[in-house]
Amino acid sequence: MNALTAQNHTGFAIDGMQGAMSLAKAMASARMVPQHLQDSPGDCLMVIEQAMRWQMSPFAVAQATAVVRGKMCFEGKLVAAAIQTSGILEGRLHYTFSGEGASRSVECSGHIRGESKPRTVEVTLASAATENQWWKKTPDQMLTYHAARVWARRHTPEVMLGVYSPDEFDDAPARETKSIDLTPEPQRPVEQEQRPIDYVAMFDARLTQCTDIACVDRQWKAWSRTVEKAKEAGRPIDPEIVERIQGMIGERMADMQERENQIAAEQAEVEAVEVPA
């Protein structure tokens, strides 16, 4: 049987490799998929294959992907959801927190079907946290994502199948900077982190000033160029920020579309009124 022949609760039915390739071409042509998947049917096919393994919507999975150092990565919340819906668990993963500050830790436990006792792992904030800003904003949430990955890799590796999340790569440049002191170039990402650009505030202000769809579309193109330039410069923008701004642009686009539809409807009503002779 072809591994890509699948139909699930998402409503997608993929009939073999030919069907998967057709869907990959359609996904690659969509403007609202992440920039790294646009015009790349091969990468889209990778996402579709993973989505079918997880029994999820390929388009929903695509929105939670990023490319880090040439490797396709899947966001922490998506990986946690995949573990939960894999069917391997009896019930749900449970998280028990303890400690405060740098001593904060979480114990993740899950009951595998057919076994009498739950299996557990424990991770600490000090060992898991990176320079990713979300570790400072929502440390407990990030700890649960990290603990879920550790639990699955240890106890159910068949669910993970080599899947990684972007935040797992964040601490690699820091180690390289400490061990290799050859040129100033490795220091550039550190300087960027010390003076971070508030992209969310920047594009929020720009989108607020937009009064039509054309303006929003220009902001979409500007954001795509910004993401690409940051990647080429070796300072990729955090995937959470990329996703958030894409959502902001999509919402503003929908607002402008609704506004233009309303204006068109009002004009149609005016034109329909008969003028007295």
ROGU-308165 format. One line per 3 residues: number of its first residue (from 1); their letters; for each residue x, y, z of C-alpha. Coordinates in Angstrom, 1 decimal. Each point is the difference from the previous one (the first is absolute). Example, Ala and Ser with C-alpha at 12.3 -4.5 7.8 and 13.67 -1.06 7.14 Angstrom:
BEGIN
1 = as = 12.3/-4.5/7.8 | 1.4/3.4/-0.7;
END
This chain:
BEGIN
1 = mna = 0.0/0.0/0.0 | 1.2/3.5/-0.8 | 0.9/1.7/3.3;
4 = lta = -1.4/3.3/-1.4 | -3.5/-1.4/-0.6 | -2.0/1.4/2.9;
7 = qnh = -3.3/1.5/1.0 | -0.6/1.4/3.4 | -2.1/2.3/2.2;
10 = tgf = 1.6/3.0/-1.7 | -2.1/-0.6/-3.1 | 3.1/-0.5/-2.3;
13 = aid = 0.1/-3.1/-2.1 | 3.3/-0.7/-1.7 | 0.2/-2.8/-2.5;
16 = gmq = 3.5/-1.1/-0.4 | 3.1/1.9/-1.0 | -1.7/1.7/-2.9;
19 = gam = -2.7/1.4/2.2 | 2.6/1.2/2.5 | 2.0/1.7/-2.7;
22 = sla = -3.1/1.8/-1.3 | -0.7/1.3/3.5 | 3.6/1.0/0.4;
25 = kam = -0.2/2.1/-3.2 | -3.2/1.6/1.3 | 1.6/0.8/3.4;
28 = asa = 3.1/1.4/-1.6 | -2.1/2.5/-2.1 | -1.9/1.3/3.1;
31 = rmv = 1.1/3.5/1.1 | -1.0/-0.6/3.7 | 2.2/-3.0/0.6;
34 = pqh = 3.3/0.8/1.7 | 2.5/1.7/-2.3 | 2.5/-2.9/0.1;
37 = lqd = -2.7/-2.3/-1.6 | -1.1/2.3/-2.8 | 1.0/-1.2/-3.4;
40 = spg = 1.6/-3.1/1.5 | -2.2/-3.1/-0.7 | 2.7/-2.3/1.3;
43 = dcl = 0.1/1.6/3.4 | -3.8/0.1/0.1 | 0.0/-3.8/-0.8;
46 = mvi = 2.1/-0.5/3.2 | -2.5/1.9/2.0 | -2.9/-1.9/-1.5;
49 = eqa = 1.6/-3.4/0.7 | 0.6/1.0/3.6 | -3.5/1.3/0.4;
52 = mrw = -1.4/-3.3/-1.2 | 2.1/-1.9/2.5 | -1.4/2.2/2.7;
55 = qms = -3.6/-0.1/-1.4 | -0.1/3.8/-0.2 | -0.9/2.6/-2.7;
58 = pfa = 3.0/0.6/-2.2 | -0.8/3.7/-0.2 | -0.2/0.2/3.8;
61 = vaq = 3.3/-1.8/0.4 | 1.6/2.3/-2.6 | -0.8/3.1/2.0;
64 = ata = 2.0/-1.4/3.0 | 3.2/-0.7/-2.0 | 3.3/1.8/-0.3;
67 = vvr = 3.4/-0.7/-1.6 | 3.0/0.2/2.4 | 3.4/-0.8/-1.4;
70 = gkm = -1.4/-1.8/-3.0 | -2.3/-2.3/2.1 | -3.8/0.1/0.0;
73 = cfe = -1.1/0.7/3.6 | -3.5/-0.2/1.5 | -1.1/2.3/2.8;
76 = gkl = -0.2/-1.3/3.6 | -3.8/0.3/0.2 | -0.4/-2.1/-3.1;
79 = vaa = 2.3/-2.7/1.2 | -1.8/-0.1/3.4 | -3.3/-0.3/-1.9;
82 = aiq = 1.3/-2.8/-2.2 | 1.1/-2.0/3.1 | -3.4/0.5/1.6;
85 = tsg = -2.0/-1.1/-3.1 | 2.3/-2.9/-1.0 | -2.2/-2.5/1.8;
88 = ile = 3.0/-1.4/1.9 | -1.2/1.5/3.3 | -2.6/-1.1/2.5;
91 = grl = -1.4/3.4/0.8 | 2.2/3.1/-0.2 | 3.5/1.1/0.9;
94 = hyt = 0.1/1.5/3.5 | 2.3/2.8/1.2 | 1.0/0.6/3.6;
97 = fsg = 2.0/3.2/0.7 | 2.3/0.8/2.9 | 2.5/2.6/1.0;
100 = ega = 0.3/3.7/-1.0 | 2.3/2.0/-2.2 | 3.0/-1.8/-1.4;
103 = srs = -0.9/-3.0/2.2 | -3.4/-0.4/-1.7 | -0.5/-3.5/-1.2;
106 = vec = -2.8/-2.2/-1.4 | -0.7/-3.7/0.1 | -1.8/-1.4/-3.0;
109 = sgh = -1.8/-3.3/0.3 | -1.9/-2.1/-2.5 | -1.8/-3.3/0.2;
112 = irg = 0.8/-2.1/-3.1 | -2.9/-2.2/-1.1 | 0.3/-3.6/1.3;
115 = esk = 2.5/0.9/2.8 | -0.9/0.0/3.7 | 2.1/3.0/1.1;
118 = prt = 0.6/3.5/-1.5 | 3.4/0.9/-1.3 | 1.6/3.3/1.1;
121 = vev = 2.8/2.4/-0.8 | 1.0/3.2/1.7 | 1.6/3.1/-1.6;
124 = tla = 1.2/3.2/1.6 | -0.3/3.6/-1.2 | 3.7/0.5/0.4;
127 = saa = 0.9/-2.9/-2.3 | -2.8/0.6/-2.6 | -0.3/3.8/-0.4;
130 = ten = 1.7/1.8/-2.9 | 0.2/3.7/-1.1 | -3.3/-0.3/-1.7;
133 = qww = -2.2/2.8/1.4 | -2.9/-2.4/0.6 | 2.0/-1.7/2.7;
136 = kkt = -0.2/3.3/1.9 | -3.6/0.8/-0.8 | -1.6/-3.4/0.6;
139 = pdq = 2.6/-2.3/1.6 | -2.5/-2.6/1.3 | -1.5/-0.4/-3.4;
142 = mlt = 3.3/-0.4/-1.7 | 1.0/-2.5/2.8 | -3.0/-2.2/-0.8;
145 = yha = 0.9/0.0/-3.8 | 3.5/-0.9/0.8 | -1.0/-2.7/2.6;
148 = arv = -2.4/-1.6/-2.5 | 2.7/-0.3/-2.6 | 2.4/-1.5/2.5;
151 = war = -2.6/-2.4/1.2 | -0.9/-1.1/-3.5 | 3.6/-0.4/-1.2;
154 = rht = 0.7/-2.2/3.0 | -3.1/-2.1/0.2 | -1.7/0.2/-3.4;
157 = pev = 2.6/0.8/-2.7 | -2.3/-1.3/-2.7 | -2.2/3.0/0.4;
160 = mlg = 2.9/2.5/-0.4 | 1.9/-1.6/-2.9 | 2.8/2.5/0.1;
163 = vys = -2.3/3.1/0.3 | 1.6/3.1/1.5 | -1.3/3.4/1.2;
166 = pde = 1.7/3.3/-0.7 | 0.8/0.8/3.6 | 2.2/-3.1/0.2;
169 = fdd = 2.5/1.8/-2.2 | 0.1/3.3/1.8 | 2.9/-0.7/2.3;
172 = apa = 2.3/-1.4/-2.7 | 1.5/3.4/-1.1 | 0.8/0.8/3.6;
175 = ret = 2.1/-3.2/0.4 | 1.8/0.7/-3.3 | 0.8/3.6/1.1;
178 = ksi = 1.6/-1.3/3.2 | 2.1/-2.7/-1.6 | 1.0/1.7/-3.2;
181 = dlt = 1.5/3.5/0.2 | 1.3/0.5/-3.6 | -1.9/2.9/-1.5;
184 = pep = -2.5/2.7/1.1 | -2.8/-1.6/-2.2 | -1.3/-2.5/2.7;
187 = qrp = -0.6/3.0/2.2 | -2.5/1.6/-2.3 | -3.0/-2.0/1.2;
190 = veq = 0.9/0.9/3.6 | 0.1/3.7/-0.9 | -3.4/-0.4/-1.7;
193 = eqr = -1.5/-1.6/3.1 | 1.3/2.9/2.2 | -1.8/2.5/-2.2;
196 = pid = -3.1/-1.9/-1.1 | -2.3/1.4/-2.6 | -3.7/0.1/1.1;
199 = yva = -1.4/-1.3/-3.3 | -3.5/-0.4/1.6 | -0.2/3.6/1.0;
202 = mfd = 1.4/1.1/-3.4 | -2.4/-1.9/-2.1 | -3.0/0.7/2.3;
205 = arl = 0.6/3.7/-0.6 | 0.3/-0.4/-3.7 | -3.1/-2.2/-0.3;
208 = tqc = -2.0/2.5/2.1 | 0.7/2.7/-2.6 | -1.1/-2.3/-2.9;
211 = tdi = -3.4/1.0/-1.4 | -0.3/-2.4/-2.9 | 1.0/-3.5/-1.1;
214 = acv = 2.8/1.2/-2.2 | 1.8/1.6/3.0 | -0.4/-3.2/2.0;
217 = drq = 1.4/-2.1/-2.9 | 3.0/2.3/-0.1 | 0.6/-0.6/3.7;
220 = wka = -0.2/-3.8/-0.6 | 2.7/0.3/-2.7 | 2.1/2.2/2.3;
223 = wsr = -0.2/-2.5/2.8 | 0.9/-2.9/-2.3 | 3.1/2.0/-1.1;
226 = tve = 0.9/0.8/3.6 | -0.2/-3.7/1.0 | 2.1/-1.1/-3.0;
229 = kak = 2.7/2.6/0.6 | 0.2/-0.9/3.6 | 0.5/-3.6/-0.9;
232 = eag = 2.6/0.8/-2.6 | 1.9/2.1/2.6 | 0.2/-2.9/2.4;
235 = rpi = -2.5/1.6/2.4 | -3.3/-1.8/-0.6 | -3.0/1.6/1.6;
238 = dpe = -1.7/-2.1/2.7 | -2.6/-2.3/-1.6 | -2.6/1.1/2.6;
241 = ive = 0.5/3.7/-1.1 | -0.3/-1.0/-3.6 | -3.2/-1.9/0.6;
244 = riq = -1.4/2.9/2.1 | 0.6/2.7/-2.6 | -1.3/-2.3/-2.7;
247 = gmi = -3.2/-0.3/2.0 | -0.2/3.8/0.5 | 0.3/0.6/-3.7;
250 = ger = -2.6/-2.7/-0.8 | -2.4/1.6/2.5 | 0.5/3.5/-1.4;
253 = mad = -0.5/-1.4/-3.5 | -3.3/-1.5/1.0 | -1.1/3.3/1.6;
256 = mqe = 0.9/1.9/-3.2 | -1.8/-2.6/-2.1 | -3.1/0.3/2.1;
259 = ren = 0.2/3.8/-0.1 | 0.2/0.0/-3.8 | -2.9/-2.4/-0.3;
262 = qia = -2.1/2.2/2.2 | 0.9/3.1/-2.0 | -0.9/-1.8/-3.2;
265 = aeq = -3.3/-1.1/1.4 | -0.8/3.5/1.1 | 0.8/1.4/-3.4;
268 = aev = -2.2/-2.7/-1.6 | -2.9/1.1/2.1 | 0.5/3.6/-1.0;
271 = eav = 0.1/-0.8/-3.7 | -3.1/-2.1/0.4 | -2.1/2.9/1.3;
274 = evp = -2.2/1.5/-2.8 | 0.5/3.6/-0.8 | -3.3/2.0/-0.3;
277 = a = -0.8/1.2/-3.5;
END
